[in-house]
Amino acid sequence: MSVEDPVIITCAISGAIANRDQCPAIPYTPEEYGAEARRIADEGGVHIHIHARTPDGAPSYEVEDFVAIRDAIRDAVGDAVIINFSTGTVGVPVEKRITYLEAGRPAVAALNMGSMNYAKYSRSRKDFVFKFVFTNPFEEIVELLEAMRRLGIKPEHECFDVGHVGSLAPLVDMGLLEAPLHADFVMGVVGGIPASARNLAVMADNLAEVPGPAGAPVKHHWGVIGIGRDQWMLVAAALTLGGSIRVGLEDNFYLPDGRMARSNGELIAKARQMTEDAGRRPATVEEARELLGIGVGARA
């Protein structure tokens, strides 16, 4: 990867945890997802990561909610964005996650690459706001990968620590993954790798060393997912190192000046401005498909 490459600007449109008491702009209904997708596409976002919700805002893993949101986004923006379904969750069987992938057939699906403590800590309270063990054993990873291969869905490998990057090598060797690999480095979660430019470079360097079937480094693409207010520092670091970027209301509500975003579009507009200020340019949706290795026939 190089700073000469166009930057894929991804939006994590909603997430599954935060609610409108925390940020009024979070979409709940399919129509609201569609309206946000229009704002995202208008500002240069070409890749939308989806956690489904019911129309009252509760997290959902049901086929009908994923499909309704997908259809609303398609009605709003057509083929102007790549749709990405999350498979990350706690306590939802793999079979249920595969069912909504089968029904929705997104072009991309996010795949968490390892188990970890996952927490948010409050310095003022001297306690964790929440904490749980995020289990992603190899058995589940392999089952999801086999389903994605069968369905023609490109996996997005969400790596929360350096060991998660290292876990890609055996999966390549097993023939479960094809180049180019598409990895996103999730930084700023307590229990995962701390958010810093140095650590981002370490993650990128480790990905560049993952061997392909013939032993040479496998072709790949990477981006950064910064959680919380460290997001903008990590966006700047990724742009400098040659990576792509993700912003959105799942990850962070605030613009760099501290104002709460009024829409995902505002976050994407700032990401696009930073991309251009760094001397790079946003990828078109066609370029994003090529960089991610998505087949021409993959519409979603």
N, C-alpha and C positions, 0 to 999 in steps of 0.2 A: 504494500500500500504506500501511497505517496501523497504529499500535499498537492500534487497535480491532479489527483483524482477528485471528481465532484463529490460533494457531501450529501449523503442521504439524511434528510431531516425527518425524523420519526416523531410522532405524537402518541403518548400514552393518554388516551382521551378521558378516562374516568377512574380506572382502578376499581377495587372491590371493598376498600376499607373506609375511606373518607366519605363524608356526607355533606349535605348543604348547610348544616349548622356550622361547619368549618369553612366551607367555600361555596357560596351560592351559585357559582357557574358550573358545578359538576352536573353533567347530563344524567337523567334517569330514563326517560322514555325513548323509544326508537326515534321519534321525530326530533327530539333534542340532540340525540347522537348525530342525526343527519345534518341538522343545522350547524353543529360544531364541526363536522367533517367539511362542510362548505367553507367555513372560516379557515380551517386548517389548509385546505387546498388552495384557497385564494392567497394565502401568505407564503406558500412554497413548501408546505409539508406534503410528502408523497407516500408515507408509510404510516398506517394507523394501527396501534396495538389496542386490542379490545378485551376488557373484562365485561361480561354481560351483567345486566341488572334487570330486575323486574321494574315495571313502570312506577312503583312506589319507592324505588331506590335500593331495595335489598339485593345483595349479590345473588346471582343465579348461575346455575350450571345446566340449565334446561335447554334442549334443542330449540324450542320455540322462541326463547329470548335471544339467543345468539343469531338465529336466522332472521328474526324481525329487525334486529339492529343492523345486521349485514345488508338487508334489503333497503333499509332506510338510508344507509350511507350510499349504496349504489344509486338509489333514486336521486340523491342530492348531488353526487359528484361523478357518477358513471365510472369510467376506468381511470380517473385522475389520481387515484391512490391505490396502494397495495394494502390489502386487509390481512391483519395478523391476529389470530385468536390466542389468548393465553391458555396454557394448560396447568398453570401454577395454582395450587390450592392445598388446603389441609383437610383431610378426612373425606375427600370425594374419590370414589374408586376410579382406577384407570379406565375401566370399561365405560363409565359415564362420560369421561373426557373424550374418549375415542368416538363415542356416539355423536357428540356435537361437532367433532371434526368431520365425521362422515357426512353429516347433514349439511354443514356450512361450507365445506371445501374451501377454506381460506388458502391463499397462496403461500402464507407463512404461518407457522405456529411456534410460540415461545416454549422453550423446554429448559427447565431448571436443571443445572448440571451437578447438583450434589446436595447432601443434607447439611444442616447447619443450625446453630442457635440463631434466632431472628428476633431482634428486640429494638425498642426505642427507649432511650434513657433520658430522664429529666435531672439535670444538675440542681435545679432549684428544690425539687422534692427529695433528692438523693435516693431515687428509686426508679425502677423501670415503669414506664407508662404501659407497656405490654411486653410480653416475652413468651416465646414458644419455640419448640423444636420443629423446624421445617424439614420434613423427611422427604428425600428424593433418592431412594436407593437405585442401584444399577438395574435391578430387575424391572422397575417401573420405567426408567429411562429407555431401556432396550425395547420394552413393549410399546412405548409411545413412538419411538423411532421406527419400529417395524410398521406401525400403522401409518405413519407419515409417508414412508416410502411407498406403501401400497396405494395411498391416496394421492400421491404426487404433490405433497406439501413440503415446502422447504423448512427445516428446523432452524429456529433462532436460538442459539445456545446462550442462556443467561448464566453468566459466571460471576459468582459473588466472592470468589477468592481464587488465589493462584492454583490451588489444587483442583478447582473445577476446570480450569483451562487444561491442566495435565490429564484430566479424565477424557479428553477428546481423543487422545492418541490410541487407546485400545479400541475405541469405537470405530475409528478409521481403519485400524488393522482388521477388525471383524467384518469390514465391508458394509457397515451400516450407514456410513457417511460418504458423500461425494463432494468433491471440490466444485465451487469454492465453499469453504466453511463460512458460516455467518455467526459471529459471536458478539454479544454485548456484555460489557463489563459493568456490573452493578456495584456501585460504590457509595458508602455512607450508611449502610445498615449496620447496626451494632451486632456483632457476631460474624460479620464479613470483613472484607478488606477495607481499611480506612480510606477516606476520600483525600487523595493528594495527587498532584501531577506526577511525582516520582513513582507512586504505586501504579498509576495508570500506565506509565511507560513500562513497568515491570510486566504487567498483564499483557501488553501488546508484544513485548519481546518474547514472552513464553508462548504466545499463540504462533508467532513467526517460526518457532522451533518445532511445532507439531509435525511429525514426519508423515508423508504420504505413503502409498503402497510401495513405491520404488525406493523409499528412504529419503528422498529430497523433501524439503519443507512443503507442506500442502498449501495450495493457493487459498487465500482467505480474505474476508472482509470483517472489519470490526467497528464498533461504535461504543459510546459511553452512555450509561444511565446513572445520572447523579441524583441521589435521594436528598430532598431537603434543600436548604439554602446554599449548600456547597455545589449545587448543580451548575451554576454559571461559571464558577472557577473550572470545573471539570469540562464544560463545553469548550472554554477557551483552550484548555490543555489538549483536548482531543483534536481540535482544529489545527493546532500547532504541530501535533504529532502525525497528522495525516489520516485521522479517523473520522467517523461519522458521529452524529449526535442524536439524542432523544431528549425531548422536553414534554411537558404536559401535566395536567392536573392530577394524574395518578402519583406523580413523583414530587411535585413542588407547586405550591399555589402562587409563589411570589416572583415578581420581576426583580431585576438586579437592584433597582432603587428602593425596594422594600414594599412597593404597592402590591396589593393582591390583584392578580389577574382577573379581568372581567370575562375572559373566555380563553379557550385553548389557542384561538387565533392570535391573541396578544403574545402568548409565550412563543409561538412559532415565528411571529414577526420579529421578535427580539433575537431568536436563534438565527434567522436568516440574515439579519443585520450583522450579527457577530461573524457569521460565515463570510460575508462580503468584506467586512472590515479586516478579516484575517487574510485577505487576498485569495480566497477560494470562492467557489460558486456552488449553489444548491444543485443537486442532481435533478434532472427531469425524471418522471416516473419510468420512462423507457430506460434511462441510464441506471436507475435503481434496480430494475428487473435484471439488467445485465450484470451489475455488480454482485447481486445476491444469488445469481444463478437460477433465476426463476424462468421456467419454460414459457415460450410464447403463448402456449395454449392455456396457461394458468391465469384466469381472469381475476379472481378475487384479490 
